[in-house]
């Protein structure tokens, strides 16, 4: 009798073949990020240190304007630190690179390309053979449940479906790090939960490092191994909380005592920083 292999198992196999075991170590060493000059200088991030081990899922929380997205952009290579250094696998980050995939809140797909073409854009630019690109497209379309939409265009898809394409496109380049800037912020509650569960399945299969910026405490606790909380602007790390909830995780965890304890700790830290920021702005 022919053995039936589930897609989750095949996805895990793909992860081990393409994967990044031992890769994806991120170090943020004394990073300060400022914009402008002279009296118009704005300091977004101040003397921040962070060490993220390969394969970890880390969520970054903090009050609005605390520099979460700016810090993520420095890891991506879109923003250069004013002082300090960001390193991935001991190599200084000097700009964007294929080892770091990025997923934004806005879906950022090419509207004139089909879904399959969007997914394989990176591999095609990298010079992968046509047959290999076709195989990559087929694999990742199945991974995100969009096989029948291969020839559709982004405008024909819902927001959740477009974000699944964005994740697939980022993973198609075989990155060791996946950077996500509030990727589910624009989705309705039910779609958001489904996307969170899907992301955890993908992360588990590929074993890559994920750095996920969010303003949603529940989302951070549900997803993360660690929650890093940043201070009000200029942002710096004020708390680094380990999430010991068992995996795989389901929505029932949200009512557990451990979940609620973490939620209280996060809210208290963020509230204190938000009040401090408000007081500074009022002076």
MIDOSE-1310 file (N, C-alpha, C; in nm, 2 decimals, decimal comma, always signed):
residues 283
xxxx	+0,08/-0,12/+0,00/+0,00/+0,00/+0,00/+0,09/+0,12/+0,00; +0,06/+0,22/-0,09/+0,14/+0,34/-0,10/+0,12/+0,43/+0,02; +0,23/+0,47/+0,08/+0,23/+0,56/+0,20/+0,18/+0,69/+0,16; +0,08/+0,75/+0,24/+0,03/+0,88/+0,22/+0,11/+0,98/+0,31
xxxx	+0,17/+1,08/+0,25/+0,26/+1,17/+0,32/+0,18/+1,30/+0,32; +0,15/+1,36/+0,44/+0,08/+1,48/+0,46/+0,16/+1,60/+0,40; +0,09/+1,71/+0,37/+0,16/+1,82/+0,32/+0,25/+1,88/+0,43; +0,21/+1,87/+0,56/+0,29/+1,92/+0,67/+0,43/+1,85/+0,67
xxxx	+0,42/+1,72/+0,65/+0,54/+1,64/+0,64/+0,63/+1,67/+0,53; +0,57/+1,70/+0,41/+0,65/+1,74/+0,29/+0,71/+1,87/+0,31; +0,63/+1,96/+0,38/+0,68/+2,10/+0,41/+0,80/+2,09/+0,50; +0,79/+2,00/+0,60/+0,91/+1,98/+0,69/+1,03/+1,93/+0,61
xxxx	+1,00/+1,84/+0,51/+1,11/+1,79/+0,43/+1,17/+1,90/+0,35; +1,09/+1,99/+0,29/+1,14/+2,10/+0,22/+1,22/+2,19/+0,31; +1,17/+2,21/+0,43/+1,25/+2,30/+0,52/+1,39/+2,24/+0,55; +1,40/+2,11/+0,57/+1,53/+2,05/+0,59/+1,62/+2,06/+0,47
xxxx	+1,56/+2,05/+0,35/+1,64/+2,05/+0,23/+1,69/+2,20/+0,20; +1,60/+2,29/+0,22/+1,63/+2,43/+0,19/+1,68/+2,51/+0,31; +1,66/+2,44/+0,42/+1,66/+2,51/+0,55/+1,79/+2,58/+0,59; +1,78/+2,63/+0,72/+1,89/+2,72/+0,77/+1,93/+2,68/+0,90
xxxx	+1,94/+2,55/+0,93/+1,98/+2,50/+1,06/+2,12/+2,56/+1,09; +2,12/+2,62/+1,21/+2,25/+2,69/+1,26/+2,27/+2,82/+1,20; +2,18/+2,87/+1,11/+2,19/+3,00/+1,05/+2,08/+3,09/+1,11; +2,10/+3,22/+1,09/+1,99/+3,31/+1,14/+2,02/+3,37/+1,27
xxxx	+2,15/+3,38/+1,32/+2,18/+3,44/+1,44/+2,19/+3,59/+1,42; +2,11/+3,66/+1,50/+2,11/+3,81/+1,48/+2,16/+3,87/+1,61; +2,25/+3,97/+1,59/+2,31/+4,05/+1,70/+2,29/+4,20/+1,67; +2,23/+4,27/+1,76/+2,22/+4,41/+1,76/+2,31/+4,47/+1,87
xxxx	+2,42/+4,53/+1,83/+2,52/+4,57/+1,92/+2,53/+4,72/+1,94; +2,47/+4,77/+2,04/+2,48/+4,92/+2,07/+2,43/+5,01/+1,97; +2,31/+4,97/+1,91/+2,26/+5,04/+1,79/+2,18/+5,17/+1,83; +2,22/+5,28/+1,78/+2,15/+5,40/+1,79/+2,11/+5,45/+1,64
xxxx	+1,99/+5,49/+1,62/+1,94/+5,53/+1,49/+1,88/+5,67/+1,50; +1,94/+5,76/+1,43/+1,89/+5,90/+1,43/+1,86/+5,94/+1,29; +1,76/+6,03/+1,28/+1,73/+6,09/+1,15/+1,74/+6,24/+1,16; +1,78/+6,31/+1,04/+1,79/+6,45/+1,04/+1,93/+6,49/+1,10
xxxx	+1,94/+6,62/+1,11/+2,07/+6,67/+1,17/+2,04/+6,80/+1,24; +2,14/+6,84/+1,32/+2,13/+6,96/+1,40/+2,01/+6,96/+1,50; +1,94/+7,07/+1,50/+1,83/+7,09/+1,59/+1,71/+7,00/+1,55; +1,71/+6,95/+1,42/+1,60/+6,87/+1,37/+1,63/+6,72/+1,38
xxxx	+1,74/+6,69/+1,46/+1,77/+6,55/+1,47/+1,66/+6,48/+1,56; +1,62/+6,36/+1,51/+1,52/+6,28/+1,58/+1,59/+6,14/+1,61; +1,60/+6,11/+1,73/+1,66/+5,98/+1,77/+1,55/+5,88/+1,79; +1,55/+5,78/+1,70/+1,44/+5,68/+1,70/+1,47/+5,56/+1,79
xxxx	+1,60/+5,52/+1,79/+1,65/+5,40/+1,86/+1,77/+5,44/+1,94; +1,79/+5,40/+2,06/+1,90/+5,45/+2,14/+1,97/+5,33/+2,21; +2,10/+5,31/+2,17/+2,19/+5,22/+2,24/+2,12/+5,08/+2,27; +2,07/+5,02/+2,17/+2,00/+4,90/+2,18/+2,08/+4,78/+2,16
xxxx	+2,07/+4,68/+2,24/+2,14/+4,55/+2,23/+2,04/+4,44/+2,23; +2,06/+4,34/+2,14/+1,97/+4,23/+2,13/+2,04/+4,11/+2,07; +2,02/+4,00/+2,12/+2,08/+3,87/+2,07/+1,97/+3,77/+2,05; +1,95/+3,73/+1,92/+1,84/+3,64/+1,88/+1,91/+3,52/+1,82
xxxx	+1,88/+3,40/+1,88/+1,95/+3,28/+1,84/+1,88/+3,22/+1,72; +1,96/+3,14/+1,64/+1,90/+3,08/+1,52/+1,78/+3,00/+1,55; +1,67/+3,02/+1,47/+1,55/+2,95/+1,49/+1,45/+3,00/+1,59; +1,49/+3,11/+1,66/+1,40/+3,17/+1,76/+1,29/+3,25/+1,69
xxxx	+1,17/+3,25/+1,76/+1,06/+3,34/+1,72/+1,05/+3,45/+1,82; +1,09/+3,57/+1,78/+1,09/+3,68/+1,87/+1,00/+3,79/+1,83; +0,91/+3,83/+1,92/+0,82/+3,94/+1,89/+0,87/+4,07/+1,96; +0,85/+4,18/+1,89/+0,89/+4,31/+1,95/+0,77/+4,39/+1,98
xxxx	+0,75/+4,43/+2,10/+0,63/+4,51/+2,14/+0,68/+4,65/+2,19; +0,59/+4,74/+2,20/+0,62/+4,87/+2,26/+0,52/+4,97/+2,22; +0,52/+5,09/+2,29/+0,42/+5,19/+2,26/+0,44/+5,25/+2,12; +0,34/+5,32/+2,06/+0,35/+5,37/+1,93/+0,46/+5,47/+1,92
xxxx	+0,54/+5,46/+1,81/+0,65/+5,55/+1,79/+0,78/+5,52/+1,87; +0,78/+5,39/+1,92/+0,90/+5,36/+2,00/+1,02/+5,31/+1,92; +1,01/+5,30/+1,79/+1,12/+5,26/+1,70/+1,12/+5,11/+1,67; +1,01/+5,04/+1,69/+1,00/+4,90/+1,66/+1,03/+4,87/+1,51
xxxx	+0,96/+4,94/+1,43/+0,98/+4,92/+1,28/+1,11/+4,97/+1,24; +1,16/+5,08/+1,30/+1,30/+5,13/+1,26/+1,40/+5,02/+1,29; +1,39/+4,96/+1,41/+1,49/+4,86/+1,45/+1,48/+4,74/+1,35; +1,36/+4,70/+1,32/+1,34/+4,59/+1,22/+1,40/+4,63/+1,09
xxxx	+1,38/+4,75/+1,04/+1,44/+4,79/+0,92/+1,59/+4,79/+0,92; +1,65/+4,82/+1,03/+1,80/+4,81/+1,04/+1,85/+4,67/+1,03; +1,77/+4,57/+1,08/+1,81/+4,43/+1,06/+1,79/+4,39/+0,91; +1,69/+4,45/+0,85/+1,66/+4,42/+0,71/+1,77/+4,48/+0,62
xxxx	+1,83/+4,59/+0,67/+1,93/+4,66/+0,59/+1,88/+4,78/+0,52; +1,75/+4,82/+0,55/+1,70/+4,94/+0,48/+1,74/+5,07/+0,55; +1,78/+5,05/+0,68/+1,82/+5,17/+0,76/+1,95/+5,14/+0,82; +2,05/+5,23/+0,80/+2,18/+5,21/+0,86/+2,19/+5,28/+1,00
xxxx	+2,24/+5,20/+1,10/+2,25/+5,26/+1,23/+2,35/+5,39/+1,23; +2,32/+5,48/+1,32/+2,40/+5,60/+1,33/+2,53/+5,56/+1,41; +2,51/+5,47/+1,51/+2,62/+5,41/+1,58/+2,58/+5,27/+1,61; +2,68/+5,19/+1,64/+2,66/+5,05/+1,67/+2,65/+4,97/+1,54
xxxx	+2,61/+4,84/+1,55/+2,62/+4,75/+1,44/+2,52/+4,64/+1,45; +2,46/+4,60/+1,34/+2,37/+4,48/+1,33/+2,45/+4,37/+1,25; +2,45/+4,25/+1,31/+2,52/+4,14/+1,24/+2,42/+4,02/+1,23; +2,43/+3,95/+1,12/+2,35/+3,83/+1,09/+2,46/+3,72/+1,06
xxxx	+2,46/+3,62/+1,15/+2,56/+3,52/+1,14/+2,70/+3,57/+1,13; +2,73/+3,67/+1,22/+2,86/+3,74/+1,24/+2,90/+3,83/+1,12; +2,81/+3,84/+1,02/+2,84/+3,93/+0,91/+2,77/+4,06/+0,93; +2,84/+4,18/+0,92/+2,77/+4,31/+0,94/+2,67/+4,33/+0,83
xxxx	+2,55/+4,38/+0,87/+2,45/+4,41/+0,77/+2,48/+4,55/+0,71; +2,50/+4,55/+0,58/+2,53/+4,67/+0,51/+2,42/+4,72/+0,41; +2,32/+4,63/+0,39/+2,21/+4,66/+0,31/+2,12/+4,53/+0,30; +2,01/+4,54/+0,22/+1,92/+4,42/+0,21/+2,00/+4,30/+0,15
xxxx	+1,95/+4,18/+0,18/+2,02/+4,06/+0,13/+1,92/+3,95/+0,13; +1,94/+3,85/+0,04/+1,85/+3,74/+0,03/+1,83/+3,65/+0,15; +1,93/+3,66/+0,24/+1,92/+3,58/+0,36/+1,82/+3,63/+0,46; +1,77/+3,75/+0,43/+1,67/+3,82/+0,52/+1,55/+3,85/+0,44
xxxx	+1,44/+3,77/+0,46/+1,31/+3,80/+0,39/+1,23/+3,90/+0,48; +1,16/+3,98/+0,41/+1,08/+4,09/+0,47/+0,93/+4,08/+0,43; +0,84/+4,09/+0,53/+0,70/+4,09/+0,50/+0,64/+4,22/+0,57; +0,58/+4,30/+0,50/+0,53/+4,43/+0,55/+0,38/+4,42/+0,58
xxxx	+0,32/+4,52/+0,65/+0,18/+4,52/+0,68/+0,10/+4,54/+0,54; +0,15/+4,63/+0,46/+0,09/+4,65/+0,33/+0,15/+4,54/+0,24; +0,07/+4,48/+0,16/+0,11/+4,35/+0,10/+0,23/+4,36/+0,00; +0,25/+4,47/-0,06/+0,37/+4,50/-0,14/+0,39/+4,40/-0,25
xxxx	+0,28/+4,35/-0,32/+0,30/+4,26/-0,43/+0,30/+4,34/-0,56; +0,36/+4,28/-0,66/+0,36/+4,35/-0,79/+0,22/+4,33/-0,86; +0,14/+4,43/-0,87/+0,00/+4,41/-0,92/-0,01/+4,36/-1,07; +0,10/+4,38/-1,14/+0,10/+4,34/-1,29/+0,15/+4,20/-1,30
xxxx	+0,19/+4,13/-1,20/+0,24/+3,99/-1,20/+0,14/+3,90/-1,14; +0,13/+3,78/-1,19/+0,04/+3,68/-1,13/+0,09/+3,64/-1,00; +0,01/+3,56/-0,92/+0,05/+3,52/-0,79/+0,18/+3,43/-0,80; +0,18/+3,34/-0,90/+0,30/+3,25/-0,92/+0,42/+3,34/-0,95
xxxx	+0,40/+3,43/-1,04/+0,52/+3,52/-1,08/+0,57/+3,60/-0,96; +0,48/+3,65/-0,87/+0,52/+3,72/-0,75/+0,60/+3,63/-0,66; +0,56/+3,51/-0,64/+0,64/+3,42/-0,55/+0,78/+3,39/-0,60; +0,79/+3,37/-0,73/+0,93/+3,33/-0,78/+1,01/+3,45/-0,83
xxxx	+0,96/+3,57/-0,80/+1,04/+3,69/-0,85/+1,18/+3,69/-0,80; +1,21/+3,66/-0,67/+1,34/+3,65/-0,62/+1,43/+3,55/-0,68; +1,38/+3,42/-0,68/+1,46/+3,31/-0,75/+1,49/+3,34/-0,90; +1,39/+3,41/-0,97/+1,42/+3,44/-1,11/+1,53/+3,54/-1,12
xxxx	+1,52/+3,65/-1,04/+1,63/+3,75/-1,04/+1,77/+3,69/-1,00; +1,76/+3,59/-0,92/+1,89/+3,52/-0,88/+1,94/+3,43/-0,98; +1,86/+3,41/-1,09/+1,91/+3,33/-1,20/+1,88/+3,18/-1,19; +1,78/+3,14/-1,11/+1,74/+3,00/-1,10/+1,68/+2,96/-1,23
xxxx	+1,71/+2,83/-1,27/+1,65/+2,78/-1,40/+1,50/+2,78/-1,40; +1,44/+2,79/-1,52/+1,30/+2,80/-1,53/+1,22/+2,69/-1,47; +1,27/+2,56/-1,48/+1,21/+2,45/-1,42/+1,21/+2,45/-1,27; +1,32/+2,50/-1,22/+1,33/+2,51/-1,07/+1,23/+2,62/-1,02
xxxx	+1,22/+2,73/-1,09/+1,13/+2,84/-1,05/+0,99/+2,78/-1,05; +0,95/+2,70/-1,15/+0,82/+2,65/-1,16/+0,79/+2,55/-1,04; +0,89/+2,48/-1,00/+0,88/+2,39/-0,89/+0,86/+2,47/-0,76; +0,94/+2,57/-0,75/+0,93/+2,66/-0,63/+0,79/+2,72/-0,62
xxxx	+0,74/+2,77/-0,73/+0,61/+2,83/-0,73/+0,50/+2,73/-0,69; +0,51/+2,61/-0,75/+0,41/+2,51/-0,71/+0,41/+2,47/-0,57; +0,54/+2,45/-0,51/+0,55/+2,42/-0,37/+0,50/+2,52/-0,28; +0,53/+2,65/-0,30/+0,49/+2,75/-0,21/+0,34/+2,79/-0,23
xxxx	+0,29/+2,77/-0,35/+0,15/+2,79/-0,37/+0,07/+2,69/-0,29; +0,11/+2,57/-0,29/+0,05/+2,47/-0,20/+0,07/+2,49/-0,06; +0,18/+2,54/-0,02/+0,21/+2,57/+0,12/+0,12/+2,67/+0,18; +0,08/+2,77/+0,10/-0,01/+2,88/+0,15/-0,16/+2,86/+0,10
xxxx	-0,18/+2,74/+0,04/-0,32/+2,71/+0,01/-0,38/+2,79/-0,11; -0,29/+2,82/-0,20/-0,34/+2,91/-0,31/-0,31/+2,85/-0,45; -0,30/+2,72/-0,46/-0,26/+2,66/-0,59/-0,36/+2,70/-0,70; -0,49/+2,71/-0,67/-0,58/+2,74/-0,78/-0,58/+2,88/-0,82
xxxx	-0,50/+2,97/-0,75/-0,49/+3,11/-0,78/-0,36/+3,14/-0,84; -0,29/+3,04/-0,89/-0,15/+3,06/-0,95/-0,15/+3,17/-1,06; -0,26/+3,17/-1,14/-0,26/+3,27/-1,25/-0,35/+3,39/-1,23; -0,39/+3,40/-1,10/-0,47/+3,52/-1,07/-0,37/+3,64/-1,04
xxxx	-0,43/+3,76/-1,03/-0,35/+3,88/-0,99/-0,39/+3,93/-0,85; -0,30/+4,00/-0,79/-0,32/+4,04/-0,65/-0,46/+4,10/-0,62; -0,50/+4,19/-0,72/-0,63/+4,26/-0,70/-0,75/+4,16/-0,69; -0,73/+4,04/-0,73/-0,84/+3,94/-0,73/-0,84/+3,86/-0,60
xxxx	-0,75/+3,89/-0,51/-0,74/+3,81/-0,38/-0,78/+3,90/-0,26; -0,82/+3,84/-0,15/-0,85/+3,91/-0,03/-0,72/+3,95/+0,04; -0,73/+4,03/+0,14/-0,61/+4,08/+0,21/-0,53/+3,96/+0,27; -0,61/+3,87/+0,34/-0,54/+3,75/+0,40/-0,47/+3,67/+0,29
xxxx	-0,53/+3,65/+0,18/-0,47/+3,57/+0,07/-0,34/+3,64/+0,02; -0,35/+3,78/+0,00/-0,23/+3,85/-0,05/-0,12/+3,84/+0,05; -0,15/+3,84/+0,18/-0,04/+3,83/+0,28/+0,02/+3,70/+0,28; -0,06/+3,59/+0,25/+0,00/+3,46/+0,24/+0,10/+3,46/+0,12
xxxx	+0,06/+3,53/+0,01/+0,16/+3,53/-0,10/+0,28/+3,61/-0,06; +0,27/+3,71/+0,02/+0,39/+3,79/+0,07/+0,48/+3,70/+0,15; +0,42/+3,61/+0,23/+0,51/+3,52/+0,31/+0,57/+3,42/+0,22; +0,50/+3,37/+0,13/+0,55/+3,27/+0,04/+0,67/+3,33/-0,05
xxxx	+0,65/+3,45/-0,09/+0,75/+3,52/-0,17/+0,88/+3,54/-0,09; +0,86/+3,58/+0,04/+0,98/+3,60/+0,12/+1,05/+3,46/+0,14; +0,98/+3,35/+0,16/+1,04/+3,22/+0,19/+1,10/+3,16/+0,06; +1,05/+3,20/-0,05/+1,10/+3,14/-0,18/+1,25/+3,16/-0,20
xxxx	+1,31/+3,27/-0,14/+1,45/+3,30/-0,15/+1,54/+3,22/-0,05; +1,48/+3,12/+0,02/+1,55/+3,04/+0,12/+1,62/+3,13/+0,22; +1,55/+3,22/+0,29/+1,62/+3,31/+0,39/+1,65/+3,23/+0,52; +1,74/+3,27/+0,59/+1,76/+3,22/+0,73/+1,69/+3,30/+0,83
xxxx	+1,65/+3,42/+0,79/+1,57/+3,52/+0,88/+1,45/+3,57/+0,81; +1,34/+3,57/+0,88/+1,21/+3,62/+0,83/+1,17/+3,74/+0,92; +1,17/+3,86/+0,86/+1,13/+3,98/+0,93/+0,99/+4,03/+0,90; +0,91/+4,05/+1,00/+0,77/+4,08/+0,97/+0,72/+4,20/+1,05
xxxx	+0,68/+4,30/+0,98/+0,64/+4,43/+1,04/+0,48/+4,44/+1,04; +0,43/+4,40/+1,15/+0,28/+4,40/+1,17/+0,21/+4,34/+1,05; +0,24/+4,22/+1,01/+0,19/+4,17/+0,88/+0,04/+4,14/+0,88; -0,02/+4,12/+1,01/-0,16/+4,08/+1,01/-0,24/+4,20/+1,07
xxxx	-0,19/+4,32/+1,08/-0,25/+4,43/+1,14/-0,38/+4,47/+1,07; -0,39/+4,45/+0,94/-0,50/+4,50/+0,86/-0,61/+4,40/+0,84; -0,59/+4,28/+0,90/-0,68/+4,17/+0,88/-0,79/+4,16/+0,99; -0,90/+4,10/+0,95/-1,01/+4,08/+1,05/-0,97/+3,98/+1,15
xxxx	-1,03/+3,97/+1,27/-0,99/+3,89/+1,38/-0,98/+3,74/+1,34; -1,08/+3,68/+1,27/-1,08/+3,54/+1,24/-0,96/+3,51/+1,14; -0,95/+3,60/+1,04/-0,84/+3,57/+0,94/-0,71/+3,59/+1,01; -0,70/+3,68/+1,10/-0,57/+3,70/+1,17/-0,53/+3,58/+1,25
xxxx	-0,63/+3,52/+1,32/-0,60/+3,40/+1,39/-0,55/+3,28/+1,30; -0,62/+3,27/+1,19/-0,58/+3,16/+1,09/-0,44/+3,19/+1,04; -0,41/+3,31/+1,01/-0,27/+3,35/+0,96/-0,17/+3,32/+1,07; -0,20/+3,35/+1,19/-0,10/+3,32/+1,30/-0,07/+3,17/+1,31
xxxx	-0,18/+3,09/+1,31/-0,16/+2,95/+1,31/-0,08/+2,89/+1,19; -0,11/+2,95/+1,08/-0,04/+2,91/+0,95/+0,11/+2,95/+0,96; +0,13/+3,07/+1,01/+0,27/+3,11/+1,03/+0,35/+3,02/+1,12; +0,29/+2,98/+1,23/+0,36/+2,89/+1,33/+0,39/+2,76/+1,26
xxxx	+0,30/+2,71/+1,18/+0,32/+2,58/+1,11/+0,44/+2,59/+1,01; +0,44/+2,70/+0,94/+0,55/+2,73/+0,84/+0,69/+2,74/+0,92; +0,68/+2,82/+1,03/+0,81/+2,84/+1,11/+0,86/+2,71/+1,16; +0,77/+2,63/+1,21/+0,81/+2,50/+1,27/+0,87/+2,41/+1,16
xxxx	+0,82/+2,42/+1,04/+0,87/+2,33/+0,93/+1,01/+2,38/+0,88; +1,02/+2,51/+0,87/+1,14/+2,57/+0,81/+1,25/+2,59/+0,91; +1,22/+2,61/+1,04/+1,32/+2,63/+1,14/+1,40/+2,76/+1,13; +1,34/+2,86/+1,07/+1,41/+2,98/+1,05/+1,39/+3,08/+1,16
xxxx	+1,47/+3,18/+1,17/+1,46/+3,28/+1,28/+1,35/+3,38/+1,23; +1,26/+3,41/+1,32/+1,15/+3,51/+1,29/+1,16/+3,63/+1,39; +1,16/+3,75/+1,34/+1,15/+3,87/+1,42/+1,02/+3,94/+1,37; +0,93/+3,95/+1,47/+0,79/+3,99/+1,43/+0,75/+4,11/+1,52
xxxx	+0,73/+4,23/+1,45/+0,69/+4,35/+1,52/+0,53/+4,35/+1,52; +0,48/+4,38/+1,64/+0,34/+4,39/+1,66/+0,30/+4,48/+1,77; +0,18/+4,54/+1,77/+0,13/+4,62/+1,88/+0,03/+4,54/+1,96; +0,01/+4,41/+1,92/-0,10/+4,33/+1,98/-0,03/+4,23/+2,08
xxxx	-0,06/+4,25/+2,21/+0,00/+4,17/+2,31/-0,04/+4,02/+2,30; -0,16/+4,00/+2,28/-0,21/+3,86/+2,26/-0,14/+3,79/+2,15; -0,12/+3,86/+2,04/-0,06/+3,80/+1,92/+0,09/+3,77/+1,96; +0,16/+3,85/+2,03/+0,30/+3,83/+2,06/+0,31/+3,71/+2,15
xxxx	+0,22/+3,70/+2,25/+0,23/+3,58/+2,34/+0,20/+3,45/+2,27; +0,10/+3,45/+2,18/+0,06/+3,33/+2,11/+0,17/+3,28/+2,01; +0,25/+3,38/+1,96/+0,35/+3,34/+1,85/+0,49/+3,31/+1,91; +0,53/+3,39/+2,01/+0,67/+3,40/+2,04/+0,74/+3,30/+2,13
xxxx	+0,87/+3,28/+2,12/+0,95/+3,22/+2,22/+0,99/+3,33/+2,32; +1,02/+3,45/+2,27/+1,05/+3,56/+2,35/+0,98/+3,69/+2,31; +0,95/+3,77/+2,41/+0,89/+3,90/+2,38/+0,98/+4,01/+2,43; +1,02/+4,09/+2,33/+1,11/+4,21/+2,36/+1,03/+4,33/+2,37
xxxx	+1,03/+4,40/+2,48/+0,95/+4,53/+2,50/+1,04/+4,65/+2,49; +1,01/+4,74/+2,41/+1,09/+4,86/+2,39/+1,03/+4,98/+2,46; +1,11/+5,07/+2,50/+1,07/+5,19/+2,57/+1,01/+5,29/+2,48; +0,95/+5,39/+2,53/+0,90/+5,51/+2,45/+1,02/+5,57/+2,38
xxxx	+0,99/+5,65/+2,28/+1,10/+5,71/+2,20/+1,19/+5,80/+2,28; +1,32/+5,79/+2,26/+1,39/+5,70/+2,17/+1,39/+5,55/+2,23; +1,36/+5,46/+2,14/+1,34/+5,32/+2,18/+1,47/+5,25/+2,23; +1,45/+5,17/+2,33/+1,56/+5,08/+2,37/+1,49/+4,96/+2,45
xxxx	+1,56/+4,85/+2,46/+1,50/+4,73/+2,52/+1,49/+4,75/+2,67; +1,36/+4,74/+2,72/+1,34/+4,75/+2,87/+1,30/+4,62/+2,93; +1,26/+4,52/+2,85/+1,22/+4,39/+2,90/+1,24/+4,29/+2,80; +1,28/+4,17/+2,84/+1,30/+4,05/+2,75/+1,23/+3,93/+2,82
xxxx	+1,11/+3,90/+2,78/+1,03/+3,80/+2,85/+1,04/+3,67/+2,77; +1,06/+3,56/+2,84/+1,06/+3,43/+2,78/+0,92/+3,37/+2,79; +0,87/+3,32/+2,67/+0,73/+3,26/+2,67/+0,75/+3,11/+2,67; +0,71/+3,05/+2,78/+0,73/+2,90/+2,80/+0,60/+2,82/+2,77
xxxx	+0,50/+2,88/+2,71/+0,38/+2,81/+2,67/+0,41/+2,70/+2,58; +0,35/+2,58/+2,60/+0,38/+2,46/+2,52/+0,34/+2,48/+2,37; +0,42/+2,42/+2,28/+0,39/+2,41/+2,14/+0,35/+2,27/+2,10; +0,26/+2,25/+2,00/+0,20/+2,35/+1,92/+0,09/+2,43/+2,00
xxxx	+0,06/+2,55/+1,96/-0,03/+2,63/+2,04/-0,17/+2,65/+1,97; -0,27/+2,66/+2,05/-0,40/+2,68/+2,00/-0,47/+2,80/+2,07; -0,58/+2,84/+2,02/-0,65/+2,96/+2,07/-0,69/+2,94/+2,22; -0,71/+2,81/+2,26/-0,75/+2,78/+2,40/-0,65/+2,84/+2,50
xxxx	-0,52/+2,85/+2,46/-0,42/+2,90/+2,55/-0,45/+3,04/+2,61; -0,53/+3,12/+2,53/-0,55/+3,26/+2,57/-0,62/+3,27/+2,71; -0,68/+3,16/+2,75/-0,75/+3,17/+2,88/-0,67/+3,10/+3,00; -0,55/+3,06/+2,96/-0,47/+2,99/+3,07/-0,41/+3,09/+3,16
xxxx	-0,37/+3,05/+3,28/-0,31/+3,14/+3,38/-0,18/+3,19/+3,34; -0,10/+3,10/+3,27/+0,03/+3,15/+3,23/+0,02/+3,26/+3,12; -0,08/+3,24/+3,03/-0,10/+3,34/+2,92/-0,14/+3,47/+2,99; -0,23/+3,47/+3,08/-0,28/+3,59/+3,14/-0,17/+3,66/+3,22
xxxx	-0,08/+3,58/+3,29/+0,02/+3,64/+3,36/+0,12/+3,72/+3,27; +0,15/+3,66/+3,16/+0,24/+3,73/+3,06/+0,17/+3,85/+3,01; +0,04/+3,84/+2,98/-0,03/+3,95/+2,93/-0,03/+4,07/+3,02; -0,05/+4,05/+3,15/-0,04/+4,15/+3,25/+0,09/+4,22/+3,26
xxxx	+0,20/+4,14/+3,25/+0,34/+4,19/+3,26/+0,36/+4,28/+3,14; +0,32/+4,24/+3,02/+0,34/+4,32/+2,90/+0,26/+4,45/+2,90; +0,14/+4,44/+2,94/+0,05/+4,56/+2,95/+0,11/+4,66/+3,05; +0,15/+4,61/+3,16/+0,21/+4,70/+3,27/+0,33/+4,78/+3,22
xxxx	+0,42/+4,70/+3,15/+0,54/+4,76/+3,10/+0,51/+4,87/+2,99; +0,42/+4,83/+2,90/+0,39/+4,92/+2,79/+0,31/+5,04/+2,84; +0,22/+5,02/+2,93/+0,14/+5,13/+2,99/+0,23/+5,23/+3,06; +0,33/+5,18/+3,13/+0,42/+5,27/+3,20/+0,50/+5,36/+3,10
xxxx	+0,55/+5,30/+2,99/+0,62/+5,37/+2,89/+0,53/+5,47/+2,82; +0,41/+5,43/+2,79/+0,31/+5,52/+2,72/+0,28/+5,64/+2,81; +0,27/+5,62/+2,94/+0,24/+5,74/+3,03/+0,36/+5,83/+3,03; +0,48/+5,77/+3,03/+0,60/+5,85/+3,04/+0,62/+5,93/+2,91
xxxx	+0,58/+5,87/+2,80/+0,59/+5,94/+2,67/+0,49/+6,05/+2,66; +0,37/+6,03/+2,72/+0,27/+6,13/+2,72/+0,31/+6,25/+2,81; +0,37/+6,22/+2,92/+0,42/+6,32/+3,01/+0,52/+6,41/+2,94; +0,62/+6,34/+2,87/+0,72/+6,42/+2,80/+0,66/+6,51/+2,69
xxx	+0,56/+6,46/+2,62/+0,50/+6,54/+2,51/+0,43/+6,66/+2,57; +0,38/+6,65/+2,69/+0,30/+6,75/+2,75/+0,38/+6,87/+2,81; +0,51/+6,84/+2,83/+0,60/+6,94/+2,89/+0,64/+7,05/+2,79
